[in-house]
Amino acid sequence: MNRTTLAASATRALTLGAALFSFAACEQPASDLNIERLPAVTASLPAVPTLPPPPQSVTHDDGSYTIWGVRNRIGTTLDTELAVKGRIVKVYLPPECEREPCARPAAPHMWIADDTGEDDQDRMLMIVGYAENQEAIDEATELAERGRYEPPDPESGLLPIPTDFNVGNLVKVSGRFARSGGGFNNSEGLIEYRGHETLEAVATEEE
């Protein structure tokens, strides 16, 4: 037997041995295999958020709107007659004239808000159209204090001039909610006055 034949025989023997070893490894019982299990994966999800309530209710128990509510529903409240309840937080008074000619003052107007002492202009609602000028208010107030103010005849179409628009009073104002009226414009809406009810009055300095 020459060297070539011996080499070929050796190669065949090695190949056969490797095949037998692989077959023997595959035939080992499953219990002898060491299977490593990965740790169970637990999904980590955030807790279901609790939605906070709206900053204000849309309406009061009597059906009147809050200032927040009438603006929050502006798609349905704009250009409609409605009632809104709030605290008077600011009343316009014409500035004193120190030098002639005096600038023409703005028409009477005031602001109401959902909270007493509110100082954020964006949370105030302007009320306009309840008097032509401050002189008319002063005269009506003086007559009312003396018990002599007589409101106009309802058939005249004229509205009584409010004499109790004092800062701090809780009022329910009825009127038309619009973006303009009484010579004023406000993109967030204002109330063109039609009437009011004072639900709670604060004591004035005179009292």
DRENZA-369629 format. One record per residue (C-alpha): residue number from 1; z, y negated, x; residue in three letters. Coordinates in Angstrom, 2 decimals. Layout:
! DRENZA-369629
+-----+---------+---------+---------+-----+
!   n !      zz !      yy !      xx ! res !
+-----+---------+---------+---------+-----+
! NUM !       Z !       Y !       X ! Ala !
...
+-----+---------+---------+---------+-----+
! end
This chain:
! DRENZA-369629
+-----+---------+---------+---------+-----+
!   n !      zz !      yy !      xx ! res !
+-----+---------+---------+---------+-----+
!   1 !    0.00 !    0.00 !    0.00 ! Met !
!   2 !   -1.06 !   -3.27 !    1.49 ! Asn !
!   3 !    0.77 !   -6.57 !    1.43 ! Arg !
!   4 !   -1.29 !   -7.94 !   -1.45 ! Thr !
!   5 !   -0.41 !   -5.02 !   -3.68 ! Thr !
!   6 !    3.29 !   -5.32 !   -2.77 ! Leu !
!   7 !    3.28 !   -9.06 !   -3.60 ! Ala !
!   8 !    1.65 !   -8.43 !   -6.96 ! Ala !
!   9 !    4.18 !   -5.73 !   -7.81 ! Ser !
!  10 !    7.06 !   -8.00 !   -6.87 ! Ala !
!  11 !    5.70 !  -10.80 !   -9.03 ! Thr !
!  12 !    5.36 !   -8.47 !  -12.02 ! Arg !
!  13 !    8.90 !   -7.25 !  -11.52 ! Ala !
!  14 !   10.31 !  -10.77 !  -11.45 ! Leu !
!  15 !    8.37 !  -11.76 !  -14.57 ! Thr !
!  16 !    9.60 !   -8.67 !  -16.43 ! Leu !
!  17 !   13.17 !   -9.35 !  -15.34 ! Gly !
!  18 !   13.05 !  -12.94 !  -16.58 ! Ala !
!  19 !   11.63 !  -11.80 !  -19.93 ! Ala !
!  20 !   14.37 !   -9.18 !  -20.34 ! Leu !
!  21 !   17.04 !  -11.78 !  -19.50 ! Phe !
!  22 !   15.67 !  -14.22 !  -22.07 ! Ser !
!  23 !   15.52 !  -11.48 !  -24.70 ! Phe !
!  24 !   19.06 !  -10.45 !  -23.95 ! Ala !
!  25 !   20.26 !  -14.06 !  -24.26 ! Ala !
!  26 !   18.56 !  -14.40 !  -27.65 ! Cys !
!  27 !   20.14 !  -11.20 !  -28.87 ! Glu !
!  28 !   23.71 !  -12.40 !  -28.20 ! Gln !
!  29 !   25.90 !  -12.50 !  -31.31 ! Pro !
!  30 !   26.15 !  -15.93 !  -33.02 ! Ala !
!  31 !   29.93 !  -15.79 !  -32.60 ! Ser !
!  32 !   29.54 !  -16.04 !  -28.86 ! Asp !
!  33 !   27.70 !  -19.39 !  -29.14 ! Leu !
!  34 !   29.70 !  -22.57 !  -28.64 ! Asn !
!  35 !   28.41 !  -25.07 !  -31.26 ! Ile !
!  36 !   29.68 !  -28.59 !  -30.86 ! Glu !
!  37 !   30.05 !  -30.48 !  -34.19 ! Arg !
!  38 !   29.64 !  -34.23 !  -34.31 ! Leu !
!  39 !   32.46 !  -36.20 !  -35.95 ! Pro !
!  40 !   31.94 !  -36.98 !  -39.63 ! Ala !
!  41 !   30.45 !  -40.40 !  -40.29 ! Val !
!  42 !   32.38 !  -42.51 !  -42.82 ! Thr !
!  43 !   30.52 !  -45.47 !  -44.27 ! Ala !
!  44 !   32.40 !  -48.73 !  -43.79 ! Ser !
!  45 !   31.45 !  -51.02 !  -46.69 ! Leu !
!  46 !   32.99 !  -54.42 !  -47.44 ! Pro !
!  47 !   35.23 !  -54.69 !  -50.46 ! Ala !
!  48 !   33.61 !  -55.87 !  -53.69 ! Val !
!  49 !   34.11 !  -59.66 !  -53.72 ! Pro !
!  50 !   36.07 !  -61.26 !  -56.53 ! Thr !
!  51 !   34.09 !  -64.19 !  -57.86 ! Leu !
!  52 !   36.23 !  -67.30 !  -58.31 ! Pro !
!  53 !   36.29 !  -68.99 !  -61.70 ! Pro !
!  54 !   34.19 !  -72.13 !  -62.16 ! Pro !
!  55 !   35.89 !  -75.31 !  -60.87 ! Pro !
!  56 !   36.27 !  -76.54 !  -64.47 ! Gln !
!  57 !   35.74 !  -75.19 !  -67.94 ! Ser !
!  58 !   32.57 !  -76.45 !  -69.61 ! Val !
!  59 !   34.29 !  -77.57 !  -72.80 ! Thr !
!  60 !   37.76 !  -78.26 !  -74.12 ! His !
!  61 !   39.35 !  -76.41 !  -77.03 ! Asp !
!  62 !   38.13 !  -79.08 !  -79.45 ! Asp !
!  63 !   34.51 !  -78.61 !  -78.36 ! Gly !
!  64 !   34.25 !  -81.81 !  -76.32 ! Ser !
!  65 !   32.76 !  -81.48 !  -72.86 ! Tyr !
!  66 !   34.53 !  -81.86 !  -69.56 ! Thr !
!  67 !   32.86 !  -84.17 !  -67.06 ! Ile !
!  68 !   32.02 !  -81.14 !  -64.92 ! Trp !
!  69 !   30.73 !  -79.27 !  -67.95 ! Gly !
!  70 !   28.41 !  -81.93 !  -69.34 ! Val !
!  71 !   26.71 !  -82.21 !  -65.95 ! Arg !
!  72 !   26.70 !  -78.48 !  -65.26 ! Asn !
!  73 !   24.79 !  -77.99 !  -68.53 ! Arg !
!  74 !   22.53 !  -81.00 !  -68.00 ! Ile !
!  75 !   19.49 !  -78.93 !  -68.98 ! Gly !
!  76 !   20.80 !  -78.77 !  -72.55 ! Thr !
!  77 !   23.11 !  -81.81 !  -72.76 ! Thr !
!  78 !   20.75 !  -84.48 !  -71.46 ! Leu !
!  79 !   19.45 !  -86.86 !  -74.14 ! Asp !
!  80 !   21.78 !  -85.49 !  -76.80 ! Thr !
!  81 !   24.68 !  -86.93 !  -78.79 ! Glu !
!  82 !   27.97 !  -85.35 !  -77.74 ! Leu !
!  83 !   31.64 !  -85.96 !  -77.01 ! Ala !
!  84 !   33.28 !  -85.84 !  -73.61 ! Val !
!  85 !   36.99 !  -86.00 !  -72.79 ! Lys !
!  86 !   38.56 !  -87.39 !  -69.63 ! Gly !
!  87 !   40.98 !  -89.78 !  -67.99 ! Arg !
!  88 !   39.97 !  -93.38 !  -67.40 ! Ile !
!  89 !   40.02 !  -93.77 !  -63.62 ! Val !
!  90 !   38.23 !  -97.10 !  -63.14 ! Lys !
!  91 !   37.32 ! -100.09 !  -65.30 ! Val !
!  92 !   34.85 ! -102.72 !  -64.13 ! Tyr !
!  93 !   36.09 ! -106.31 !  -64.10 ! Leu !
!  94 !   33.75 ! -109.15 !  -63.15 ! Pro !
!  95 !   34.60 ! -110.69 !  -59.78 ! Pro !
!  96 !   36.05 ! -114.17 !  -59.78 ! Glu !
!  97 !   33.53 ! -116.90 !  -59.12 ! Cys !
!  98 !   34.59 ! -119.05 !  -56.19 ! Glu !
!  99 !   31.45 ! -121.12 !  -55.78 ! Arg !
! 100 !   28.71 ! -122.29 !  -58.14 ! Glu !
! 101 !   26.24 ! -121.04 !  -59.09 ! Pro !
! 102 !   28.02 ! -117.82 !  -60.00 ! Cys !
! 103 !   26.19 ! -114.53 !  -59.94 ! Ala !
! 104 !   25.76 ! -112.96 !  -63.36 ! Arg !
! 105 !   28.32 ! -110.16 !  -63.71 ! Pro !
! 106 !   27.34 ! -106.65 !  -64.73 ! Ala !
! 107 !   27.80 ! -105.54 !  -68.31 ! Ala !
! 108 !   31.16 ! -103.91 !  -69.11 ! Pro !
! 109 !   31.43 ! -100.30 !  -68.01 ! His !
! 110 !   34.07 !  -97.81 !  -66.90 ! Met !
! 111 !   34.44 !  -94.33 !  -65.44 ! Trp !
! 112 !   36.27 !  -91.25 !  -66.70 ! Ile !
! 113 !   37.09 !  -88.06 !  -64.80 ! Ala !
! 114 !   38.58 !  -84.64 !  -65.42 ! Asp !
! 115 !   41.59 !  -85.33 !  -63.21 ! Asp !
! 116 !   44.03 !  -88.20 !  -63.13 ! Thr !
! 117 !   43.58 !  -90.43 !  -60.09 ! Gly !
! 118 !   40.17 !  -89.00 !  -59.18 ! Glu !
! 119 !   38.60 !  -91.12 !  -56.41 ! Asp !
! 120 !   35.41 !  -89.15 !  -55.77 ! Asp !
! 121 !   32.58 !  -91.14 !  -57.37 ! Gln !
! 122 !   30.50 !  -87.98 !  -57.76 ! Asp !
! 123 !   33.14 !  -86.55 !  -60.12 ! Arg !
! 124 !   33.27 !  -89.60 !  -62.35 ! Met !
! 125 !   31.21 !  -90.23 !  -65.47 ! Leu !
! 126 !   30.13 !  -93.77 !  -66.35 ! Met !
! 127 !   30.60 !  -95.08 !  -69.88 ! Ile !
! 128 !   28.39 !  -98.03 !  -70.84 ! Val !
! 129 !   27.33 ! -100.07 !  -73.85 ! Gly !
! 130 !   30.69 ! -100.71 !  -75.53 ! Tyr !
! 131 !   30.57 ! -104.53 !  -75.23 ! Ala !
! 132 !   28.07 ! -107.22 !  -74.33 ! Glu !
! 133 !   30.33 ! -109.00 !  -71.85 ! Asn !
! 134 !   33.90 ! -109.26 !  -70.61 ! Gln !
! 135 !   34.58 ! -112.36 !  -72.72 ! Glu !
! 136 !   34.03 ! -110.35 !  -75.90 ! Ala !
! 137 !   36.52 ! -107.72 !  -74.69 ! Ile !
! 138 !   39.12 ! -110.33 !  -73.74 ! Asp !
! 139 !   38.82 ! -112.03 !  -77.11 ! Glu !
! 140 !   39.07 ! -108.76 !  -79.04 ! Ala !
! 141 !   42.06 ! -107.67 !  -76.95 ! Thr !
! 142 !   43.89 ! -110.95 !  -77.58 ! Glu !
! 143 !   43.28 ! -110.70 !  -81.33 ! Leu !
! 144 !   44.40 ! -107.05 !  -81.35 ! Ala !
! 145 !   47.66 ! -107.94 !  -79.60 ! Glu !
! 146 !   48.32 ! -110.48 !  -82.34 ! Arg !
! 147 !   47.31 ! -108.03 !  -85.05 ! Gly !
! 148 !   44.34 ! -110.12 !  -86.07 ! Arg !
! 149 !   41.37 ! -108.17 !  -84.76 ! Tyr !
! 150 !   39.03 ! -107.12 !  -87.55 ! Glu !
! 151 !   36.35 ! -104.58 !  -86.65 ! Pro !
! 152 !   32.82 ! -105.35 !  -87.87 ! Pro !
! 153 !   31.57 ! -104.02 !  -91.17 ! Asp !
! 154 !   30.20 ! -100.49 !  -90.61 ! Pro !
! 155 !   27.07 ! -101.45 !  -92.54 ! Glu !
! 156 !   26.30 ! -104.09 !  -89.93 ! Ser !
! 157 !   25.58 ! -101.41 !  -87.35 ! Gly !
! 158 !   27.89 ! -103.13 !  -84.87 ! Leu !
! 159 !   30.54 ! -101.10 !  -83.09 ! Leu !
! 160 !   34.19 ! -102.18 !  -82.78 ! Pro !
! 161 !   34.95 ! -103.46 !  -79.30 ! Ile !
! 162 !   37.40 ! -101.16 !  -77.48 ! Pro !
! 163 !   40.65 ! -102.91 !  -76.59 ! Thr !
! 164 !   42.53 !  -99.98 !  -75.07 ! Asp !
! 165 !   40.38 !  -98.92 !  -72.16 ! Phe !
! 166 !   43.19 !  -98.84 !  -69.61 ! Asn !
! 167 !   43.26 !  -96.80 !  -66.40 ! Val !
! 168 !   45.19 !  -93.60 !  -66.99 ! Gly !
! 169 !   44.44 !  -93.27 !  -70.70 ! Asn !
! 170 !   43.11 !  -89.94 !  -71.93 ! Leu !
! 171 !   40.11 !  -90.61 !  -74.16 ! Val !
! 172 !   37.46 !  -88.66 !  -76.02 ! Lys !
! 173 !   34.24 !  -90.65 !  -75.97 ! Val !
! 174 !   31.26 !  -89.92 !  -78.19 ! Ser !
! 175 !   27.79 !  -91.09 !  -77.34 ! Gly !
! 176 !   24.41 !  -90.21 !  -75.93 ! Arg !
! 177 !   24.31 !  -88.48 !  -72.57 ! Phe !
! 178 !   21.34 !  -89.85 !  -70.63 ! Ala !
! 179 !   20.25 !  -90.94 !  -67.18 ! Arg !
! 180 !   19.85 !  -94.58 !  -68.21 ! Ser !
! 181 !   21.31 !  -96.93 !  -70.78 ! Gly !
! 182 !   23.02 ! -100.28 !  -71.22 ! Gly !
! 183 !   21.19 ! -101.67 !  -68.21 ! Gly !
! 184 !   22.43 !  -98.90 !  -65.89 ! Phe !
! 185 !   20.79 !  -95.89 !  -64.26 ! Asn !
! 186 !   22.50 !  -92.78 !  -62.97 ! Asn !
! 187 !   20.66 !  -89.62 !  -61.92 ! Ser !
! 188 !   23.76 !  -87.54 !  -62.73 ! Glu !
! 189 !   23.94 !  -88.95 !  -66.25 ! Gly !
! 190 !   26.04 !  -91.50 !  -68.14 ! Leu !
! 191 !   27.33 !  -91.97 !  -71.69 ! Ile !
! 192 !   25.93 !  -94.63 !  -74.00 ! Glu !
! 193 !   29.01 !  -95.46 !  -76.05 ! Tyr !
! 194 !   29.11 !  -94.71 !  -79.80 ! Arg !
! 195 !   32.84 !  -94.50 !  -80.33 ! Gly !
! 196 !   36.08 !  -93.15 !  -78.90 ! His !
! 197 !   39.53 !  -91.81 !  -79.62 ! Glu !
! 198 !   42.51 !  -92.50 !  -77.38 ! Thr !
! 199 !   44.47 !  -89.26 !  -77.16 ! Leu !
! 200 !   47.12 !  -90.41 !  -74.71 ! Glu !
! 201 !   47.90 !  -93.96 !  -73.65 ! Ala !
! 202 !   49.82 !  -94.97 !  -70.56 ! Val !
! 203 !   52.24 !  -97.87 !  -70.63 ! Ala !
! 204 !   50.84 ! -101.16 !  -69.33 ! Thr !
! 205 !   52.73 ! -103.70 !  -67.26 ! Glu !
! 206 !   53.02 ! -106.02 !  -70.28 ! Glu !
! 207 !   54.76 ! -103.26 !  -72.22 ! Glu !
+-----+---------+---------+---------+-----+
! end
